[in-house]
Amino acid sequence: MATEPMTAGGAQSSWSIATRLFGWVNLAVLLIFVLNVFLTFGAGFPGSALLSGGVGPLAWGQFLLYPVAIFCALVFVVVSRDTNLRTDADRITRLNNFLIRAAFWAVLLIGLTDACISFLRTEGLLEAIVGEEMSKNLGRSRYRGPYVHMPLVVLSFAIAALTRTLGFMWLSLMIVVAEMLIVISRFVFSYEQPFMSDLVRFWYGALFLFASAYTLVEEGHVRVDVFYAGFKSKTQGAVNAIGTLTMGIVLCWTILIIGMSGKSSIINAPVFTFETTQSGFGMYVKYLMAAFLGIFAISMLVQFVGYLMSAVADWRGEPGHVDHVTAPVA
């Protein structure tokens, strides 16, 4: 296990432990927050006592998950106190890459599958293939979501565990192909259906929102600065740490709390009702596009925690700094 340099007074170790504790507590609370959202609005639990107004033993059980998670994070940091910040940052980045890979495979598989179903419904072929009853079921969002989309999400996590590519370059290619097919079908064959444009929007939203966390790791987001590029590595680390604390993490928590804290919140309302568009035989993925904002906030929050640890490591002058401006592109 990697160890970090210590000063005579142990001040560096204190900064490291405090940063790691702050980061892992954020991730632990995030996990319980998302779990409670699904328990409350998806499984019919009463909601966390004190925080969501729930009453009864289940509500207190949901609330107690938070201190338990915080305690587990504390124990983890204490037990692994010799682990340095860069090791934890790399660990968090790998975890986030897995989540993003799973999200990529989910939007790819769901997009292709849902587009095929919508095409067959549009052309009146679905009933002949799956039967009248199944055809009616697939025409209802509350059936297609749980019984078609959700199994594909589970499959996506399995695929993500077996692959090591993020796949966003392939998603970009698929968007180009989908756009090209729309142009060809519209201007050559005079054929166009709502599900075709729905598929492009679905993939576009995933591409820009899911790739944001990876872009953060690679310093690919646009920086509008006058002084930053001329700073030394330690000063850049301090700026990145302060910006992450005051803006990045705060923004992600704001999105999550506003978007997912209530039944009628902007993310929860469409997700848990499997909301669809009103475009006739379009794709049934509008509720998933609302969930994209939550996935964006979750993935960015996870990555901001790792980014904070790397920034503090840069500020402290720990070895292992990567200069993305001058580093060669693989």
N, C-alpha and C positions, 0 to 999 in steps of 0.2 A: 504494500500500500504506500502511495506517495506521501511524503511528509513535507511540511512547510518550514522555512527558516524561522527562527525565534530570535527576538531581541532580548537583551538582558532583562528588561522589565516586563517582558511578555505582552507588550502593547499590541504588537502585530498579531499575535495569537488571539487576543481579545477581539480585534477588529474582524478577524477571520471567522471566529465562532459566532459573533453577533450577526455577521452577514449571512452565514449559513443558516443560523436559526431563523432569521427573518424570512429567508427564501423558502425553507422547508415548511415553516408555519403557513406561509401564503399558499403553498401547494396543497398542504393538508386541509386547510379551510376551503380551498377551491374544490377539492374532491368531495367534501361533505356538503358543500353548497349545491353542487350539481346533483349529488345523490338525493338530497332532500327535495330538490325541485321535481325530480322524477317520482319520488315517493308521494309527494303532496298532490301534484297535478296529474300524474299518470296512474298511480296506484291507489289513489283515494285516501291517503293518510291525512291526518288532521292538520299537519304543518307544525313547524318547530314552535314550542312554547317560548314566550318572551319575544322571539324574533318575528314569527309569522302569525301570532295570535291563536295558535292551536291550543286545545285543552285536552286533558286526559293523559294517561300513562304513555301512549304512543307519542304524543306531542313532546312530553318531557324526554322521552327516549331519543327523539330526533334532535332535540336541543343538546342533550348530553354528548351526542356524537362530536360536537365541536370541541369541547374541552378534552375529550379522549384523543381526537386527532392531533390537537396541539401538544398534548403530553407525549404522544408517540413521536412527533417531530422532534421534541426536546430530547427524548431518550436516544433517538437516532443520531442527533448531532453530538451528544455527549459520548456515546459509544464509539462513534467514528471521528473523534476530535482530532486525530492525526491526519485526516483527509484534507488536502488543500483545496483552495477555491476553484482552481482550474479543473481538477478532477471532478468536482461536483458539477461544474458548468458543463463539462463534456457529457456527464451522465444525464443531465437534464436535457441537453440538446438531443442525445440519442433517443430519449423517451419521447420528446416532441416530434422528432422525425418519424417515429413509429406511428404516432397519432395522425400526422399529416399524410403519411403513406396510406393509412387505412381510409382517411377521408378521400384521397385521390381515387382509390379503387372503388369506393362506394359511389362517388358521383359518376365514374365511368360505367360501372355495371348497371346502376339504377337508370342512368341516362339512356343507355342502349336498350335495356329491357323495357322501360316505360315507353320509349319512342316506338318500339315494335308493337307493343300492346295497343297504343293509340292509333298506329297505322292500320292494324288489323280491324279495330273498331270502326275507323273511318271508312274503310273499304267494305265493311260488312262481312268480313271473313272470320272474325273471332269466334262467333257462335259455331260455325262449322268445324272449327279446330278443337275447341274446349267444351262445347256443349252450351245449351241455353242458360242453365243455372250459373255456371262458372262465368259465362259472358256477362251476366247481370251483376255478379259479384265484382268482377274486375272493372265494372263501370261505376263502382262506389268507392270513394276515396278511403272510407273507413275500413274497407277490405283490402284494397290494393296497398295501402300504407303498411299495416301490420303484417300481412301475409305475403307480400311480394318485396317491398322495399326493405323491411327490417331483416329478413333472412339474408338479403344481399349485403347489408351492413355487417352482419356477423361474418359472412364469407370474406368480406373485405379485410376485416381484422386478421383472419387466418392467413390471407394472402400477404398482408403487410408483414406478418411475422416471418414469412419465408423469403421475402424479397428485401433488397437493400437500395432500391432506387426510389426517389421521390416521385418520378413520373410526370412532373409538370410540363416538361418539354413535349411529352407525348400528348398530354391534354391540349396543349397549344396546337399541335398538329391536328388533333381531332376536331378542334373548333374550326380550323381553316378548311378541313374536308367538309364539315357540316355546312359551313357558309357556301362553299363551292357547289355543293349539291343543291342548295336552295336556289342559287343563281341559275344553274343548269335546268333544274326542274321548272322554274318559273318562266324563264325566257325561251327555253327550247321546247318544253313539253306543256307549258301553260298549266302546270300543276303546283299547287301550294296548299299546305294544310297548317293549322295552328301549332301542331306538335313540333313542326320543323324549327320554327323560330323559338319555341319554348326550350328545345334542346340546346340551342346556341346560348340563350340567356342563362340557362342552368349551368352550363360549363364555363361560361364567362365569369359568372359570380364566384364559382368555386376556384377558378384560376387566380383571380385577383385577391380573394380573401384568404385562401389557404396557403398561398405562396408567400404571404407577408412575413410569417415567422421565419421561414428559411431565408428570406431576403434580409431580415434583421441580422441573422448570424453572419451572413456574408457582407455586411455593411453595404447592401445594395440600395437602401432607401436614399432618396435625395436629401442631401444636407445643404441648407442655405446658411452659410456661415462666412464670417470675415476673418476670424482669428483661429478657428479650431484646427485647420490643416497645418498651421505653423506651430502648434503646441507640441511639447514633448509627450512621450507616451504616458508618463505619470499624470500630467495635466489633463490629457485627453481622457484617461481613466476616471479622474475626478469629475469631469464634465459629464461623461456618460453615466456615471453612478447617480449624480444629482438629477440628471434628466430622467433617468429610469424611475427613480423614486418619486419625483414630483409630477411627472407627466405620464410616462408609459404605464406603470402599474396602476396609478390612479384612474387613467382612462379606461383600462380593461375592467377594473372593478365597477366603474360607473356604468359601463355597458351591461355587465352581467346583472347588477342590482336593479337597474331600471328596466332592463329587458326581460328578466326572468324571475322577479320577486313576487309577482302576482299572477292570478289566473288570466287576467285580461291584458297582461303586459305584451309589449310589441313582439316579443319572440314566443312566449308561451301560448298566446291566444291562437295563432295559426298552427303551431306545431301540434298541440294536443287536440285540435279539432280536425287535423288533416285537411287544412284549407286548400282549395283548388281555385284555379282561374275560372272565369266565366266565358272561356273561348271555345265552347262546344266540346269537340273531341281533342282538346289539347292534352298535354301531359299533366299528370297529377303530382307535381313536384313543388308547387308553390310553398307548401309548409316547410319543405326541406330548404328552400331558398331563404326563408325566415330563420331557420336554424343555422344557416351559414354565418350569420352575424354573431351568434353565440359561440360557434366553433372558432371563428376569428378571434374573439375576445379570449377564449380559453387558451388557444394555441399561442397567442401573443403574450398572455400573462405568464404562461409556463416559460416561454423563451425569454421574456424580460427578466425573470428570476435568474436564469442562467447568464444572461447578459450583465446583470448587476454583479454577479460573482466574478465574471471575467473583468469587469470594469474596476472593481475594488482590487483585484489581483494586479491589474496594470498600475493602479495608483500606488500600491505598495511595492511595486517593482519586482514582483515575482517572475521567475523565468516562465517561458512558454507563450509570450505575447506574439500574436500574429497580426502583422500589418497588412490589412486587406487592400490597401491602396497600392502597395508595391509588391505584394505577394504574387507569384505566378499563378495564372489560371489553369486549373487542371483540365 
